[in-house]
Amino acid sequence: MNTSEGVAPMIVEQMADMILELKRAGISILLSEQNLHFAEMVSDRVYVLEKGQVRHAGAMRDFAADDGARRAYLGV
């Protein structure tokens, strides 16, 4: 299940704020998310899984800036 799928935008924003607050407190979070925009807001690292295999691992900022990787793994 995606964290933000089907959730009202105002609630998604509140979720992002809470995740960022937890990060500032030094708490690690594992997030399963297909919404790249949401994931970019709150994530430091990205792992792309396909059929149980890690296909990509790295910094979120690098992944978000890599058009080829986004197209290859997410179709965006």
N, CA, C, O and CB atoms as a CASP TS submission, in Angstrom:
PFRMAT TS
TARGET T0000
AUTHOR 0000-0000-0000
METHOD Language model
MODEL 1
PARENT N/A
ATOM      1  N   MET     1       0.839  -1.177   0.000  1.00  0.00           N
ATOM      2  CA  MET     1       0.000   0.000   0.000  1.00  0.00           C
ATOM      3  C   MET     1       0.884   1.241   0.000  1.00  0.00           C
ATOM      4  O   MET     1       1.899   1.288   0.696  1.00  0.00           O
ATOM      5  CB  MET     1      -0.955  -0.002   1.213  1.00  0.00           C
ATOM      6  N   ASN     2       0.508   2.214  -0.758  1.00  0.00           N
ATOM      7  CA  ASN     2       1.215   3.486  -0.770  1.00  0.00           C
ATOM      8  C   ASN     2       0.770   4.308   0.422  1.00  0.00           C
ATOM      9  O   ASN     2      -0.397   4.276   0.813  1.00  0.00           O
ATOM     10  CB  ASN     2       0.969   4.252  -2.089  1.00  0.00           C
ATOM     11  N   THR     3       1.692   5.032   0.984  1.00  0.00           N
ATOM     12  CA  THR     3       1.398   5.860   2.141  1.00  0.00           C
ATOM     13  C   THR     3       0.358   6.920   1.820  1.00  0.00           C
ATOM     14  O   THR     3      -0.538   7.165   2.628  1.00  0.00           O
ATOM     15  CB  THR     3       2.663   6.513   2.651  1.00  0.00           C
ATOM     16  N   SER     4       0.458   7.552   0.663  1.00  0.00           N
ATOM     17  CA  SER     4      -0.406   8.690   0.359  1.00  0.00           C
ATOM     18  C   SER     4      -1.532   8.383  -0.621  1.00  0.00           C
ATOM     19  O   SER     4      -2.307   9.276  -0.963  1.00  0.00           O
ATOM     20  CB  SER     4       0.416   9.799  -0.185  1.00  0.00           C
ATOM     21  N   GLU     5      -1.636   7.148  -1.076  1.00  0.00           N
ATOM     22  CA  GLU     5      -2.639   6.794  -2.077  1.00  0.00           C
ATOM     23  C   GLU     5      -4.049   6.953  -1.516  1.00  0.00           C
ATOM     24  O   GLU     5      -4.382   6.381  -0.478  1.00  0.00           O
ATOM     25  CB  GLU     5      -2.423   5.356  -2.565  1.00  0.00           C
ATOM     26  N   GLY     6      -4.866   7.731  -2.207  1.00  0.00           N
ATOM     27  CA  GLY     6      -6.263   7.903  -1.841  1.00  0.00           C
ATOM     28  C   GLY     6      -6.490   8.780  -0.617  1.00  0.00           C
ATOM     29  O   GLY     6      -7.605   8.831  -0.098  1.00  0.00           O
ATOM     30  N   VAL     7      -5.462   9.466  -0.149  1.00  0.00           N
ATOM     31  CA  VAL     7      -5.565  10.307   1.042  1.00  0.00           C
ATOM     32  C   VAL     7      -5.725  11.761   0.609  1.00  0.00           C
ATOM     33  O   VAL     7      -5.092  12.201  -0.351  1.00  0.00           O
ATOM     34  CB  VAL     7      -4.316  10.135   1.963  1.00  0.00           C
ATOM     35  N   ALA     8      -6.561  12.496   1.310  1.00  0.00           N
ATOM     36  CA  ALA     8      -6.796  13.907   0.994  1.00  0.00           C
ATOM     37  C   ALA     8      -5.478  14.680   1.035  1.00  0.00           C
ATOM     38  O   ALA     8      -4.640  14.426   1.901  1.00  0.00           O
ATOM     39  CB  ALA     8      -7.818  14.529   1.981  1.00  0.00           C
ATOM     40  N   PRO     9      -5.288  15.614   0.111  1.00  0.00           N
ATOM     41  CA  PRO     9      -4.032  16.377   0.056  1.00  0.00           C
ATOM     42  C   PRO     9      -3.649  17.027   1.385  1.00  0.00           C
ATOM     43  O   PRO     9      -2.469  17.062   1.732  1.00  0.00           O
ATOM     44  CB  PRO     9      -4.136  17.443  -0.999  1.00  0.00           C
ATOM     45  N   MET    10      -4.614  17.535   2.125  1.00  0.00           N
ATOM     46  CA  MET    10      -4.315  18.165   3.407  1.00  0.00           C
ATOM     47  C   MET    10      -3.735  17.145   4.394  1.00  0.00           C
ATOM     48  O   MET    10      -2.835  17.471   5.169  1.00  0.00           O
ATOM     49  CB  MET    10      -5.583  18.814   3.992  1.00  0.00           C
ATOM     50  N   ILE    11      -4.248  15.919   4.364  1.00  0.00           N
ATOM     51  CA  ILE    11      -3.758  14.862   5.242  1.00  0.00           C
ATOM     52  C   ILE    11      -2.359  14.429   4.799  1.00  0.00           C
ATOM     53  O   ILE    11      -1.496  14.169   5.637  1.00  0.00           O
ATOM     54  CB  ILE    11      -4.731  13.652   5.242  1.00  0.00           C
ATOM     55  N   VAL    12      -2.132  14.353   3.486  1.00  0.00           N
ATOM     56  CA  VAL    12      -0.797  14.008   2.966  1.00  0.00           C
ATOM     57  C   VAL    12       0.221  15.028   3.455  1.00  0.00           C
ATOM     58  O   VAL    12       1.324  14.656   3.857  1.00  0.00           O
ATOM     59  CB  VAL    12      -0.799  13.950   1.408  1.00  0.00           C
ATOM     60  N   GLU    13      -0.133  16.302   3.426  1.00  0.00           N
ATOM     61  CA  GLU    13       0.766  17.351   3.910  1.00  0.00           C
ATOM     62  C   GLU    13       1.054  17.170   5.398  1.00  0.00           C
ATOM     63  O   GLU    13       2.192  17.336   5.836  1.00  0.00           O
ATOM     64  CB  GLU    13       0.160  18.744   3.652  1.00  0.00           C
ATOM     65  N   GLN    14       0.038  16.834   6.165  1.00  0.00           N
ATOM     66  CA  GLN    14       0.234  16.595   7.597  1.00  0.00           C
ATOM     67  C   GLN    14       1.128  15.376   7.827  1.00  0.00           C
ATOM     68  O   GLN    14       1.966  15.375   8.728  1.00  0.00           O
ATOM     69  CB  GLN    14      -1.123  16.399   8.300  1.00  0.00           C
ATOM     70  N   MET    15       0.944  14.347   7.011  1.00  0.00           N
ATOM     71  CA  MET    15       1.800  13.159   7.121  1.00  0.00           C
ATOM     72  C   MET    15       3.252  13.525   6.835  1.00  0.00           C
ATOM     73  O   MET    15       4.155  13.096   7.553  1.00  0.00           O
ATOM     74  CB  MET    15       1.326  12.051   6.151  1.00  0.00           C
ATOM     75  N   ALA    16       3.476  14.311   5.795  1.00  0.00           N
ATOM     76  CA  ALA    16       4.831  14.735   5.450  1.00  0.00           C
ATOM     77  C   ALA    16       5.449  15.535   6.590  1.00  0.00           C
ATOM     78  O   ALA    16       6.610  15.328   6.941  1.00  0.00           O
ATOM     79  CB  ALA    16       4.824  15.567   4.157  1.00  0.00           C
ATOM     80  N   ASP    17       4.679  16.443   7.164  1.00  0.00           N
ATOM     81  CA  ASP    17       5.180  17.242   8.282  1.00  0.00           C
ATOM     82  C   ASP    17       5.573  16.347   9.455  1.00  0.00           C
ATOM     83  O   ASP    17       6.610  16.569  10.080  1.00  0.00           O
ATOM     84  CB  ASP    17       4.121  18.266   8.728  1.00  0.00           C
ATOM     85  N   MET    18       4.760  15.341   9.757  1.00  0.00           N
ATOM     86  CA  MET    18       5.047  14.440  10.870  1.00  0.00           C
ATOM     87  C   MET    18       6.308  13.615  10.594  1.00  0.00           C
ATOM     88  O   MET    18       7.142  13.433  11.480  1.00  0.00           O
ATOM     89  CB  MET    18       3.848  13.510  11.127  1.00  0.00           C
ATOM     90  N   ILE    19       6.440  13.121   9.366  1.00  0.00           N
ATOM     91  CA  ILE    19       7.635  12.349   9.005  1.00  0.00           C
ATOM     92  C   ILE    19       8.885  13.216   9.140  1.00  0.00           C
ATOM     93  O   ILE    19       9.904  12.763   9.662  1.00  0.00           O
ATOM     94  CB  ILE    19       7.515  11.799   7.560  1.00  0.00           C
ATOM     95  N   LEU    20       8.808  14.459   8.672  1.00  0.00           N
ATOM     96  CA  LEU    20       9.955  15.363   8.772  1.00  0.00           C
ATOM     97  C   LEU    20      10.282  15.678  10.231  1.00  0.00           C
ATOM     98  O   LEU    20      11.452  15.799  10.595  1.00  0.00           O
ATOM     99  CB  LEU    20       9.679  16.663   8.002  1.00  0.00           C
ATOM    100  N   GLU    21       9.262  15.809  11.053  1.00  0.00           N
ATOM    101  CA  GLU    21       9.477  16.049  12.484  1.00  0.00           C
ATOM    102  C   GLU    21      10.175  14.844  13.131  1.00  0.00           C
ATOM    103  O   GLU    21      11.086  15.014  13.941  1.00  0.00           O
ATOM    104  CB  GLU    21       8.126  16.335  13.194  1.00  0.00           C
ATOM    105  N   LEU    22       9.748  13.640  12.774  1.00  0.00           N
ATOM    106  CA  LEU    22      10.384  12.432  13.299  1.00  0.00           C
ATOM    107  C   LEU    22      11.846  12.348  12.845  1.00  0.00           C
ATOM    108  O   LEU    22      12.720  11.962  13.621  1.00  0.00           O
ATOM    109  CB  LEU    22       9.609  11.176  12.844  1.00  0.00           C
ATOM    110  N   LYS    23      12.104  12.711  11.587  1.00  0.00           N
ATOM    111  CA  LYS    23      13.482  12.707  11.070  1.00  0.00           C
ATOM    112  C   LYS    23      14.355  13.677  11.851  1.00  0.00           C
ATOM    113  O   LYS    23      15.491  13.354  12.196  1.00  0.00           O
ATOM    114  CB  LYS    23      13.502  13.070   9.574  1.00  0.00           C
ATOM    115  N   ARG    24      13.825  14.868  12.132  1.00  0.00           N
ATOM    116  CA  ARG    24      14.593  15.861  12.895  1.00  0.00           C
ATOM    117  C   ARG    24      14.913  15.341  14.295  1.00  0.00           C
ATOM    118  O   ARG    24      15.920  15.725  14.890  1.00  0.00           O
ATOM    119  CB  ARG    24      13.815  17.191  12.989  1.00  0.00           C
ATOM    120  N   ALA    25      14.053  14.468  14.817  1.00  0.00           N
ATOM    121  CA  ALA    25      14.275  13.878  16.145  1.00  0.00           C
ATOM    122  C   ALA    25      15.248  12.701  16.074  1.00  0.00           C
ATOM    123  O   ALA    25      15.553  12.087  17.097  1.00  0.00           O
ATOM    124  CB  ALA    25      12.941  13.417  16.755  1.00  0.00           C
ATOM    125  N   GLY    26      15.738  12.380  14.868  1.00  0.00           N
ATOM    126  CA  GLY    26      16.713  11.310  14.711  1.00  0.00           C
ATOM    127  C   GLY    26      16.115   9.931  14.546  1.00  0.00           C
ATOM    128  O   GLY    26      16.815   8.927  14.685  1.00  0.00           O
ATOM    129  N   ILE    27      14.835   9.872  14.254  1.00  0.00           N
ATOM    130  CA  ILE    27      14.153   8.593  14.085  1.00  0.00           C
ATOM    131  C   ILE    27      14.181   8.187  12.616  1.00  0.00           C
ATOM    132  O   ILE    27      13.836   8.977  11.737  1.00  0.00           O
ATOM    133  CB  ILE    27      12.695   8.674  14.601  1.00  0.00           C
ATOM    134  N   SER    28      14.596   6.949  12.357  1.00  0.00           N
ATOM    135  CA  SER    28      14.617   6.420  10.991  1.00  0.00           C
ATOM    136  C   SER    28      13.230   5.896  10.632  1.00  0.00           C
ATOM    137  O   SER    28      12.510   5.369  11.480  1.00  0.00           O
ATOM    138  CB  SER    28      15.685   5.293  10.844  1.00  0.00           C
ATOM    139  N   ILE    29      12.870   6.051   9.367  1.00  0.00           N
ATOM    140  CA  ILE    29      11.551   5.642   8.890  1.00  0.00           C
ATOM    141  C   ILE    29      11.715   4.870   7.589  1.00  0.00           C
ATOM    142  O   ILE    29      12.451   5.285   6.694  1.00  0.00           O
ATOM    143  CB  ILE    29      10.619   6.873   8.690  1.00  0.00           C
ATOM    144  N   LEU    30      11.029   3.757   7.498  1.00  0.00           N
ATOM    145  CA  LEU    30      10.965   3.000   6.248  1.00  0.00           C
ATOM    146  C   LEU    30       9.621   3.311   5.616  1.00  0.00           C
ATOM    147  O   LEU    30       8.574   3.036   6.204  1.00  0.00           O
ATOM    148  CB  LEU    30      11.151   1.446   6.484  1.00  0.00           C
ATOM    149  N   LEU    31       9.646   3.880   4.430  1.00  0.00           N
ATOM    150  CA  LEU    31       8.445   4.353   3.747  1.00  0.00           C
ATOM    151  C   LEU    31       8.273   3.584   2.452  1.00  0.00           C
ATOM    152  O   LEU    31       9.199   3.510   1.644  1.00  0.00           O
ATOM    153  CB  LEU    31       8.519   5.875   3.474  1.00  0.00           C
ATOM    154  N   SER    32       7.104   3.015   2.249  1.00  0.00           N
ATOM    155  CA  SER    32       6.779   2.372   0.982  1.00  0.00           C
ATOM    156  C   SER    32       5.872   3.322   0.217  1.00  0.00           C
ATOM    157  O   SER    32       4.731   3.552   0.617  1.00  0.00           O
ATOM    158  CB  SER    32       6.097   0.968   1.195  1.00  0.00           C
ATOM    159  N   GLU    33       6.369   3.869  -0.873  1.00  0.00           N
ATOM    160  CA  GLU    33       5.635   4.937  -1.557  1.00  0.00           C
ATOM    161  C   GLU    33       5.924   4.927  -3.047  1.00  0.00           C
ATOM    162  O   GLU    33       7.075   4.780  -3.461  1.00  0.00           O
ATOM    163  CB  GLU    33       5.993   6.301  -0.964  1.00  0.00           C
ATOM    164  N   GLN    34       4.879   5.084  -3.857  1.00  0.00           N
ATOM    165  CA  GLN    34       5.061   5.213  -5.299  1.00  0.00           C
ATOM    166  C   GLN    34       4.881   6.646  -5.776  1.00  0.00           C
ATOM    167  O   GLN    34       5.192   6.958  -6.926  1.00  0.00           O
ATOM    168  CB  GLN    34       4.093   4.310  -6.025  1.00  0.00           C
ATOM    169  N   ASN    35       4.391   7.506  -4.920  1.00  0.00           N
ATOM    170  CA  ASN    35       4.217   8.913  -5.257  1.00  0.00           C
ATOM    171  C   ASN    35       5.583   9.586  -5.111  1.00  0.00           C
ATOM    172  O   ASN    35       6.015   9.893  -4.000  1.00  0.00           O
ATOM    173  CB  ASN    35       3.127   9.601  -4.340  1.00  0.00           C
ATOM    174  N   LEU    36       6.255   9.813  -6.233  1.00  0.00           N
ATOM    175  CA  LEU    36       7.611  10.348  -6.218  1.00  0.00           C
ATOM    176  C   LEU    36       7.681  11.707  -5.537  1.00  0.00           C
ATOM    177  O   LEU    36       8.618  11.970  -4.784  1.00  0.00           O
ATOM    178  CB  LEU    36       8.144  10.454  -7.631  1.00  0.00           C
ATOM    179  N   HIS    37       6.710  12.571  -5.787  1.00  0.00           N
ATOM    180  CA  HIS    37       6.721  13.902  -5.175  1.00  0.00           C
ATOM    181  C   HIS    37       6.710  13.791  -3.654  1.00  0.00           C
ATOM    182  O   HIS    37       7.491  14.460  -2.977  1.00  0.00           O
ATOM    183  CB  HIS    37       5.512  14.731  -5.658  1.00  0.00           C
ATOM    184  N   PHE    38       5.827  12.950  -3.111  1.00  0.00           N
ATOM    185  CA  PHE    38       5.750  12.761  -1.664  1.00  0.00           C
ATOM    186  C   PHE    38       7.065  12.176  -1.147  1.00  0.00           C
ATOM    187  O   PHE    38       7.608  12.647  -0.148  1.00  0.00           O
ATOM    188  CB  PHE    38       4.560  11.837  -1.292  1.00  0.00           C
ATOM    189  N   ALA    39       7.567  11.161  -1.824  1.00  0.00           N
ATOM    190  CA  ALA    39       8.810  10.512  -1.394  1.00  0.00           C
ATOM    191  C   ALA    39       9.975  11.497  -1.404  1.00  0.00           C
ATOM    192  O   ALA    39      10.816  11.469  -0.505  1.00  0.00           O
ATOM    193  CB  ALA    39       9.130   9.312  -2.298  1.00  0.00           C
ATOM    194  N   GLU    40      10.031  12.365  -2.410  1.00  0.00           N
ATOM    195  CA  GLU    40      11.098  13.372  -2.485  1.00  0.00           C
ATOM    196  C   GLU    40      11.057  14.316  -1.296  1.00  0.00           C
ATOM    197  O   GLU    40      12.100  14.726  -0.787  1.00  0.00           O
ATOM    198  CB  GLU    40      10.987  14.171  -3.782  1.00  0.00           C
ATOM    199  N   MET    41       9.851  14.662  -0.850  1.00  0.00           N
ATOM    200  CA  MET    41       9.705  15.606   0.262  1.00  0.00           C
ATOM    201  C   MET    41      10.283  15.060   1.561  1.00  0.00           C
ATOM    202  O   MET    41      10.801  15.824   2.377  1.00  0.00           O
ATOM    203  CB  MET    41       8.242  15.952   0.463  1.00  0.00           C
ATOM    204  N   VAL    42      10.200  13.744   1.761  1.00  0.00           N
ATOM    205  CA  VAL    42      10.506  13.198   3.085  1.00  0.00           C
ATOM    206  C   VAL    42      11.667  12.211   3.120  1.00  0.00           C
ATOM    207  O   VAL    42      12.091  11.809   4.203  1.00  0.00           O
ATOM    208  CB  VAL    42       9.302  12.532   3.624  1.00  0.00           C
ATOM    209  N   SER    43      12.189  11.812   1.966  1.00  0.00           N
ATOM    210  CA  SER    43      13.174  10.726   1.930  1.00  0.00           C
ATOM    211  C   SER    43      14.587  11.218   1.651  1.00  0.00           C
ATOM    212  O   SER    43      14.802  12.159   0.888  1.00  0.00           O
ATOM    213  CB  SER    43      12.783   9.712   0.883  1.00  0.00           C
ATOM    214  N   ASP    44      15.541  10.552   2.292  1.00  0.00           N
ATOM    215  CA  ASP    44      16.955  10.810   2.036  1.00  0.00           C
ATOM    216  C   ASP    44      17.507   9.816   1.025  1.00  0.00           C
ATOM    217  O   ASP    44      18.375  10.153   0.220  1.00  0.00           O
ATOM    218  CB  ASP    44      17.761  10.743   3.339  1.00  0.00           C
ATOM    219  N   ARG    45      16.999   8.591   1.071  1.00  0.00           N
ATOM    220  CA  ARG    45      17.485   7.510   0.208  1.00  0.00           C
ATOM    221  C   ARG    45      16.310   6.861  -0.503  1.00  0.00           C
ATOM    222  O   ARG    45      15.164   6.963  -0.066  1.00  0.00           O
ATOM    223  CB  ARG    45      18.275   6.454   1.025  1.00  0.00           C
ATOM    224  N   VAL    46      16.620   6.192  -1.609  1.00  0.00           N
ATOM    225  CA  VAL    46      15.593   5.492  -2.381  1.00  0.00           C
ATOM    226  C   VAL    46      16.094   4.095  -2.724  1.00  0.00           C
ATOM    227  O   VAL    46      17.261   3.895  -3.061  1.00  0.00           O
ATOM    228  CB  VAL    46      15.227   6.281  -3.674  1.00  0.00           C
ATOM    229  N   TYR    47      15.191   3.151  -2.630  1.00  0.00           N
ATOM    230  CA  TYR    47      15.452   1.773  -3.053  1.00  0.00           C
ATOM    231  C   TYR    47      14.289   1.377  -3.954  1.00  0.00           C
ATOM    232  O   TYR    47      13.134   1.404  -3.529  1.00  0.00           O
ATOM    233  CB  TYR    47      15.602   0.780  -1.813  1.00  0.00           C
ATOM    234  N   VAL    48      14.588   1.016  -5.179  1.00  0.00           N
ATOM    235  CA  VAL    48      13.562   0.574  -6.117  1.00  0.00           C
ATOM    236  C   VAL    48      13.588  -0.949  -6.124  1.00  0.00           C
ATOM    237  O   VAL    48      14.612  -1.564  -6.422  1.00  0.00           O
ATOM    238  CB  VAL    48      13.795   1.166  -7.564  1.00  0.00           C
ATOM    239  N   LEU    49      12.455  -1.541  -5.795  1.00  0.00           N
ATOM    240  CA  LEU    49      12.330  -2.997  -5.778  1.00  0.00           C
ATOM    241  C   LEU    49      11.508  -3.459  -6.958  1.00  0.00           C
ATOM    242  O   LEU    49      10.515  -2.830  -7.324  1.00  0.00           O
ATOM    243  CB  LEU    49      11.698  -3.480  -4.465  1.00  0.00           C
ATOM    244  N   GLU    50      11.924  -4.559  -7.551  1.00  0.00           N
ATOM    245  CA  GLU    50      11.176  -5.181  -8.635  1.00  0.00           C
ATOM    246  C   GLU    50      11.251  -6.691  -8.435  1.00  0.00           C
ATOM    247  O   GLU    50      12.330  -7.284  -8.450  1.00  0.00           O
ATOM    248  CB  GLU    50      11.738  -4.758 -10.044  1.00  0.00           C
ATOM    249  N   LYS    51      10.091  -7.296  -8.249  1.00  0.00           N
ATOM    250  CA  LYS    51      10.008  -8.737  -8.026  1.00  0.00           C
ATOM    251  C   LYS    51      10.931  -9.187  -6.902  1.00  0.00           C
ATOM    252  O   LYS    51      11.594 -10.219  -7.003  1.00  0.00           O
ATOM    253  CB  LYS    51      10.347  -9.486  -9.305  1.00  0.00           C
ATOM    254  N   GLY    52      10.966  -8.394  -5.821  1.00  0.00           N
ATOM    255  CA  GLY    52      11.756  -8.747  -4.654  1.00  0.00           C
ATOM    256  C   GLY    52      13.241  -8.466  -4.751  1.00  0.00           C
ATOM    257  O   GLY    52      13.988  -8.786  -3.827  1.00  0.00           O
ATOM    258  N   GLN    53      13.684  -7.876  -5.845  1.00  0.00           N
ATOM    259  CA  GLN    53      15.092  -7.569  -6.047  1.00  0.00           C
ATOM    260  C   GLN    53      15.310  -6.053  -6.036  1.00  0.00           C
ATOM    261  O   GLN    53      14.510  -5.301  -6.593  1.00  0.00           O
ATOM    262  CB  GLN    53      15.595  -8.180  -7.372  1.00  0.00           C
ATOM    263  N   VAL    54      16.393  -5.614  -5.403  1.00  0.00           N
ATOM    264  CA  VAL    54      16.737  -4.192  -5.422  1.00  0.00           C
ATOM    265  C   VAL    54      17.316  -3.870  -6.794  1.00  0.00           C
ATOM    266  O   VAL    54      18.351  -4.408  -7.186  1.00  0.00           O
ATOM    267  CB  VAL    54      17.752  -3.827  -4.275  1.00  0.00           C
ATOM    268  N   ARG    55      16.639  -2.988  -7.515  1.00  0.00           N
ATOM    269  CA  ARG    55      17.083  -2.590  -8.857  1.00  0.00           C
ATOM    270  C   ARG    55      17.852  -1.274  -8.849  1.00  0.00           C
ATOM    271  O   ARG    55      18.639  -0.997  -9.753  1.00  0.00           O
ATOM    272  CB  ARG    55      15.889  -2.470  -9.786  1.00  0.00           C
ATOM    273  N   HIS    56      17.616  -0.472  -7.822  1.00  0.00           N
ATOM    274  CA  HIS    56      18.317   0.816  -7.696  1.00  0.00           C
ATOM    275  C   HIS    56      18.395   1.171  -6.219  1.00  0.00           C
ATOM    276  O   HIS    56      17.435   0.965  -5.475  1.00  0.00           O
ATOM    277  CB  HIS    56      17.590   1.955  -8.509  1.00  0.00           C
ATOM    278  N   ALA    57      19.525   1.697  -5.799  1.00  0.00           N
ATOM    279  CA  ALA    57      19.702   2.196  -4.437  1.00  0.00           C
ATOM    280  C   ALA    57      20.579   3.432  -4.496  1.00  0.00           C
ATOM    281  O   ALA    57      21.593   3.446  -5.194  1.00  0.00           O
ATOM    282  CB  ALA    57      20.326   1.110  -3.505  1.00  0.00           C
ATOM    283  N   GLY    58      20.196   4.463  -3.769  1.00  0.00           N
ATOM    284  CA  GLY    58      21.012   5.664  -3.753  1.00  0.00           C
ATOM    285  C   GLY    58      20.317   6.818  -3.071  1.00  0.00           C
ATOM    286  O   GLY    58      19.250   6.662  -2.478  1.00  0.00           O
ATOM    287  N   ALA    59      20.932   7.967  -3.163  1.00  0.00           N
ATOM    288  CA  ALA    59      20.379   9.185  -2.570  1.00  0.00           C
ATOM    289  C   ALA    59      19.128   9.611  -3.343  1.00  0.00           C
ATOM    290  O   ALA    59      19.097   9.548  -4.571  1.00  0.00           O
ATOM    291  CB  ALA    59      21.438  10.328  -2.565  1.00  0.00           C
ATOM    292  N   MET    60      18.118  10.038  -2.621  1.00  0.00           N
ATOM    293  CA  MET    60      16.870  10.479  -3.265  1.00  0.00           C
ATOM    294  C   MET    60      17.129  11.655  -4.184  1.00  0.00           C
ATOM    295  O   MET    60      16.566  11.713  -5.277  1.00  0.00           O
ATOM    296  CB  MET    60      15.815  10.858  -2.211  1.00  0.00           C
ATOM    297  N   ARG    61      17.966  12.596  -3.770  1.00  0.00           N
ATOM    298  CA  ARG    61      18.205  13.782  -4.618  1.00  0.00           C
ATOM    299  C   ARG    61      18.813  13.384  -5.960  1.00  0.00           C
ATOM    300  O   ARG    61      18.502  13.985  -6.988  1.00  0.00           O
ATOM    301  CB  ARG    61      19.136  14.785  -3.899  1.00  0.00           C
ATOM    302  N   ASP    62      19.684  12.366  -5.952  1.00  0.00           N
ATOM    303  CA  ASP    62      20.289  11.898  -7.202  1.00  0.00           C
ATOM    304  C   ASP    62      19.252  11.200  -8.078  1.00  0.00           C
ATOM    305  O   ASP    62      19.201  11.426  -9.287  1.00  0.00           O
ATOM    306  CB  ASP    62      21.461  10.945  -6.909  1.00  0.00           C
ATOM    307  N   PHE    63      18.434  10.360  -7.469  1.00  0.00           N
ATOM    308  CA  PHE    63      17.391   9.644  -8.205  1.00  0.00           C
ATOM    309  C   PHE    63      16.387  10.627  -8.809  1.00  0.00           C
ATOM    310  O   PHE    63      16.011  10.502  -9.974  1.00  0.00           O
ATOM    311  CB  PHE    63      16.667   8.642  -7.280  1.00  0.00           C
ATOM    312  N   ALA    64      15.958  11.604  -8.011  1.00  0.00           N
ATOM    313  CA  ALA    64      14.976  12.588  -8.474  1.00  0.00           C
ATOM    314  C   ALA    64      15.519  13.411  -9.644  1.00  0.00           C
ATOM    315  O   ALA    64      14.755  13.844 -10.508  1.00  0.00           O
ATOM    316  CB  ALA    64      14.573  13.518  -7.321  1.00  0.00           C
ATOM    317  N   ALA    65      16.840  13.628  -9.672  1.00  0.00           N
ATOM    318  CA  ALA    65      17.452  14.425 -10.739  1.00  0.00           C
ATOM    319  C   ALA    65      17.790  13.596 -11.976  1.00  0.00           C
ATOM    320  O   ALA    65      18.165  14.155 -13.007  1.00  0.00           O
ATOM    321  CB  ALA    65      18.707  15.093 -10.225  1.00  0.00           C
ATOM    322  N   ASP    66      17.662  12.277 -11.888  1.00  0.00           N
ATOM    323  CA  ASP    66      18.045  11.370 -12.975  1.00  0.00           C
ATOM    324  C   ASP    66      16.814  10.970 -13.791  1.00  0.00           C
ATOM    325  O   ASP    66      16.108  10.021 -13.450  1.00  0.00           O
ATOM    326  CB  ASP    66      18.750  10.108 -12.413  1.00  0.00           C
ATOM    327  N   ASP    67      16.569  11.719 -14.882  1.00  0.00           N
ATOM    328  CA  ASP    67      15.392  11.450 -15.724  1.00  0.00           C
ATOM    329  C   ASP    67      15.383  10.013 -16.233  1.00  0.00           C
ATOM    330  O   ASP    67      14.327   9.382 -16.275  1.00  0.00           O
ATOM    331  CB  ASP    67      15.354  12.419 -16.913  1.00  0.00           C
ATOM    332  N   GLY    68      16.533   9.492 -16.616  1.00  0.00           N
ATOM    333  CA  GLY    68      16.616   8.127 -17.143  1.00  0.00           C
ATOM    334  C   GLY    68      16.220   7.092 -16.120  1.00  0.00           C
ATOM    335  O   GLY    68      15.481   6.159 -16.434  1.00  0.00           O
ATOM    336  N   ALA    69      16.698   7.241 -14.903  1.00  0.00           N
ATOM    337  CA  ALA    69      16.359   6.284 -13.838  1.00  0.00           C
ATOM    338  C   ALA    69      14.883   6.359 -13.517  1.00  0.00           C
ATOM    339  O   ALA    69      14.233   5.326 -13.355  1.00  0.00           O
ATOM    340  CB  ALA    69      17.190   6.552 -12.568  1.00  0.00           C
ATOM    341  N   ARG    70      14.340   7.564 -13.422  1.00  0.00           N
ATOM    342  CA  ARG    70      12.901   7.707 -13.114  1.00  0.00           C
ATOM    343  C   ARG    70      12.048   7.058 -14.206  1.00  0.00           C
ATOM    344  O   ARG    70      11.074   6.367 -13.908  1.00  0.00           O
ATOM    345  CB  ARG    70      12.519   9.207 -12.963  1.00  0.00           C
ATOM    346  N   ARG    71      12.413   7.281 -15.461  1.00  0.00           N
ATOM    347  CA  ARG    71      11.658   6.673 -16.562  1.00  0.00           C
ATOM    348  C   ARG    71      11.798   5.155 -16.540  1.00  0.00           C
ATOM    349  O   ARG    71      10.817   4.433 -16.716  1.00  0.00           O
ATOM    350  CB  ARG    71      12.137   7.229 -17.918  1.00  0.00           C
ATOM    351  N   ALA    72      13.012   4.677 -16.325  1.00  0.00           N
ATOM    352  CA  ALA    72      13.262   3.235 -16.356  1.00  0.00           C
ATOM    353  C   ALA    72      12.526   2.510 -15.240  1.00  0.00           C
ATOM    354  O   ALA    72      11.974   1.433 -15.463  1.00  0.00           O
ATOM    355  CB  ALA    72      14.753   2.958 -16.254  1.00  0.00           C
ATOM    356  N   TYR    73      12.512   3.084 -14.046  1.00  0.00           N
ATOM    357  CA  TYR    73      11.958   2.369 -12.906  1.00  0.00           C
ATOM    358  C   TYR    73      10.530   2.758 -12.557  1.00  0.00           C
ATOM    359  O   TYR    73       9.781   1.943 -12.018  1.00  0.00           O
ATOM    360  CB  TYR    73      12.818   2.589 -11.727  1.00  0.00           C
ATOM    361  N   LEU    74      10.141   4.003 -12.860  1.00  0.00           N
ATOM    362  CA  LEU    74       8.824   4.465 -12.457  1.00  0.00           C
ATOM    363  C   LEU    74       7.929   4.865 -13.623  1.00  0.00           C
ATOM    364  O   LEU    74       6.730   5.079 -13.448  1.00  0.00           O
ATOM    365  CB  LEU    74       8.968   5.615 -11.531  1.00  0.00           C
ATOM    366  N   GLY    75       8.507   4.964 -14.793  1.00  0.00           N
ATOM    367  CA  GLY    75       7.710   5.379 -15.952  1.00  0.00           C
ATOM    368  C   GLY    75       7.341   6.850 -15.925  1.00  0.00           C
ATOM    369  O   GLY    75       6.385   7.256 -16.586  1.00  0.00           O
ATOM    370  N   VAL    76       8.095   7.675 -15.159  1.00  0.00           N
ATOM    371  CA  VAL    76       7.836   9.123 -15.090  1.00  0.00           C
ATOM    372  C   VAL    76       9.033   9.905 -15.514  1.00  0.00           C
ATOM    373  O   VAL    76       8.997  11.135 -15.518  1.00  0.00           O
ATOM    374  CB  VAL    76       7.431   9.537 -13.693  1.00  0.00           C
TER
END
